[in-house]
Amino acid sequence: MATSYTTGLLDQRKSSPRLDLVEAAFAAYKSGKGFRGQIADIVRLRRGPGRLRPHEYYLFRLYEDQRLTPEA
């Protein structure tokens, strides 16, 4: 029988904000990033060193190419 112990700290842990992925994808589309481009970005970032998830892509607004500067 496994016993689970919790402390007050674990109970008060903040969860990540809720994000409707469909609404976020449509907002990205309206800002000029096509659906295929979004999917390509998400796949590339998921396979990269940060292993970002789709909700993080939209949460950090990484679909806004004009905000991001290329690495030199």
CNS distance restraints for C-alpha pairs under 8 A (distance, minus, plus):
assign (resid   6 and name CA) (resid  10 and name CA) 6.36 0.50 0.50
assign (resid   6 and name CA) (resid  11 and name CA) 7.45 0.50 0.50
assign (resid   7 and name CA) (resid  11 and name CA) 6.76 0.50 0.50
assign (resid   8 and name CA) (resid  12 and name CA) 6.36 0.50 0.50
assign (resid   9 and name CA) (resid  13 and name CA) 6.41 0.50 0.50
assign (resid  19 and name CA) (resid  24 and name CA) 7.40 0.50 0.50
assign (resid  19 and name CA) (resid  55 and name CA) 6.73 0.50 0.50
assign (resid  19 and name CA) (resid  59 and name CA) 7.53 0.50 0.50
assign (resid  20 and name CA) (resid  24 and name CA) 6.15 0.50 0.50
assign (resid  21 and name CA) (resid  25 and name CA) 5.92 0.50 0.50
assign (resid  21 and name CA) (resid  54 and name CA) 7.83 0.50 0.50
assign (resid  21 and name CA) (resid  55 and name CA) 6.66 0.50 0.50
assign (resid  21 and name CA) (resid  58 and name CA) 7.65 0.50 0.50
assign (resid  22 and name CA) (resid  26 and name CA) 6.22 0.50 0.50
assign (resid  23 and name CA) (resid  27 and name CA) 6.13 0.50 0.50
assign (resid  24 and name CA) (resid  28 and name CA) 6.18 0.50 0.50
assign (resid  24 and name CA) (resid  58 and name CA) 6.13 0.50 0.50
assign (resid  25 and name CA) (resid  29 and name CA) 6.17 0.50 0.50
assign (resid  25 and name CA) (resid  35 and name CA) 7.32 0.50 0.50
assign (resid  25 and name CA) (resid  38 and name CA) 7.70 0.50 0.50
assign (resid  25 and name CA) (resid  58 and name CA) 7.47 0.50 0.50
assign (resid  26 and name CA) (resid  30 and name CA) 6.18 0.50 0.50
assign (resid  27 and name CA) (resid  31 and name CA) 6.27 0.50 0.50
assign (resid  28 and name CA) (resid  32 and name CA) 6.60 0.50 0.50
assign (resid  28 and name CA) (resid  33 and name CA) 5.59 0.50 0.50
assign (resid  28 and name CA) (resid  34 and name CA) 7.53 0.50 0.50
assign (resid  28 and name CA) (resid  38 and name CA) 7.92 0.50 0.50
assign (resid  28 and name CA) (resid  58 and name CA) 7.95 0.50 0.50
assign (resid  28 and name CA) (resid  63 and name CA) 6.19 0.50 0.50
assign (resid  28 and name CA) (resid  64 and name CA) 7.53 0.50 0.50
assign (resid  29 and name CA) (resid  33 and name CA) 4.79 0.50 0.50
assign (resid  29 and name CA) (resid  34 and name CA) 5.13 0.50 0.50
assign (resid  29 and name CA) (resid  35 and name CA) 6.41 0.50 0.50
assign (resid  31 and name CA) (resid  64 and name CA) 7.41 0.50 0.50
assign (resid  33 and name CA) (resid  37 and name CA) 6.20 0.50 0.50
assign (resid  33 and name CA) (resid  38 and name CA) 6.53 0.50 0.50
assign (resid  33 and name CA) (resid  63 and name CA) 6.38 0.50 0.50
assign (resid  33 and name CA) (resid  64 and name CA) 7.46 0.50 0.50
assign (resid  34 and name CA) (resid  38 and name CA) 6.26 0.50 0.50
assign (resid  35 and name CA) (resid  39 and name CA) 6.24 0.50 0.50
assign (resid  36 and name CA) (resid  40 and name CA) 6.14 0.50 0.50
assign (resid  37 and name CA) (resid  41 and name CA) 6.11 0.50 0.50
assign (resid  38 and name CA) (resid  42 and name CA) 6.11 0.50 0.50
assign (resid  38 and name CA) (resid  63 and name CA) 6.70 0.50 0.50
assign (resid  39 and name CA) (resid  43 and name CA) 6.12 0.50 0.50
assign (resid  40 and name CA) (resid  44 and name CA) 6.13 0.50 0.50
assign (resid  41 and name CA) (resid  45 and name CA) 6.02 0.50 0.50
assign (resid  41 and name CA) (resid  63 and name CA) 7.88 0.50 0.50
assign (resid  42 and name CA) (resid  46 and name CA) 5.93 0.50 0.50
assign (resid  42 and name CA) (resid  52 and name CA) 7.58 0.50 0.50
assign (resid  42 and name CA) (resid  53 and name CA) 7.25 0.50 0.50
assign (resid  42 and name CA) (resid  54 and name CA) 6.02 0.50 0.50
assign (resid  42 and name CA) (resid  57 and name CA) 6.73 0.50 0.50
assign (resid  43 and name CA) (resid  47 and name CA) 6.27 0.50 0.50
assign (resid  44 and name CA) (resid  48 and name CA) 6.18 0.50 0.50
assign (resid  45 and name CA) (resid  49 and name CA) 7.81 0.50 0.50
assign (resid  45 and name CA) (resid  50 and name CA) 7.00 0.50 0.50
assign (resid  45 and name CA) (resid  51 and name CA) 5.98 0.50 0.50
assign (resid  45 and name CA) (resid  52 and name CA) 5.60 0.50 0.50
assign (resid  45 and name CA) (resid  53 and name CA) 7.80 0.50 0.50
assign (resid  46 and name CA) (resid  50 and name CA) 7.16 0.50 0.50
assign (resid  46 and name CA) (resid  51 and name CA) 4.18 0.50 0.50
assign (resid  46 and name CA) (resid  52 and name CA) 4.81 0.50 0.50
assign (resid  46 and name CA) (resid  53 and name CA) 6.00 0.50 0.50
assign (resid  46 and name CA) (resid  54 and name CA) 8.00 0.50 0.50
assign (resid  47 and name CA) (resid  51 and name CA) 5.69 0.50 0.50
assign (resid  48 and name CA) (resid  52 and name CA) 7.82 0.50 0.50
assign (resid  52 and name CA) (resid  56 and name CA) 6.09 0.50 0.50
assign (resid  52 and name CA) (resid  57 and name CA) 6.78 0.50 0.50
assign (resid  53 and name CA) (resid  57 and name CA) 6.47 0.50 0.50
assign (resid  54 and name CA) (resid  58 and name CA) 6.60 0.50 0.50
assign (resid  55 and name CA) (resid  59 and name CA) 5.88 0.50 0.50
assign (resid  56 and name CA) (resid  60 and name CA) 5.88 0.50 0.50
assign (resid  57 and name CA) (resid  61 and name CA) 6.07 0.50 0.50
assign (resid  57 and name CA) (resid  62 and name CA) 5.41 0.50 0.50
assign (resid  57 and name CA) (resid  63 and name CA) 7.17 0.50 0.50
assign (resid  58 and name CA) (resid  62 and name CA) 6.37 0.50 0.50
assign (resid  58 and name CA) (resid  63 and name CA) 7.05 0.50 0.50
assign (resid  62 and name CA) (resid  68 and name CA) 7.72 0.50 0.50
assign (resid  64 and name CA) (resid  68 and name CA) 7.10 0.50 0.50
assign (resid  65 and name CA) (resid  69 and name CA) 7.92 0.50 0.50
